[in-house]
Amino acid sequence: MHDNLRTTQMVHLGNLALSGTTPAASAWVDLKGYDETSIVMVNNTVTDAGTAAGFTASAQYGDDTTAAGAAAIGTDDSVDGSTITIAVTSDTADNAVAGAIGYVGNARYLRLNVVGTTGTDADVSVYAVLGGAHRRPTTFIGTSVAAT
């Protein structure tokens, strides 16, 4: 049996406080040197998911770390060709992994952008899991990149 501790890197991209319809974006993860990436959203506290549509997270890519350069990934950039968003509609979805998006595109940076609906009040954490390292062993805990 083999583990992937030395070929994988986990990066905490921040905690996001969600309030109403105001978008909240995580820090960026630098994908240089890795072939596989999944971005994971964990619900910490969901006081109110908002209206029936709840809140939705989408992965954004960019060749730099500016907000202006961020673009939502399309289905052709997702691992399964369809999962490009994570939606939370339950007010009782506390302390749970909400979902993940696998990215197979070629951009240098990736982040998660979350938009709520009227009444949304929640706190989520965002993580990136990088695999397929070009150089091994890797450092298991990585560092996020702040937006510029």
Helices and strands as residue ranges (DSSP letters): E 9-19, E 24-25, E 29-30, E 34-48, E 55-62, E 71-72, G 75-77, E 85-88, E 96-103, E 109-115, E 121-133
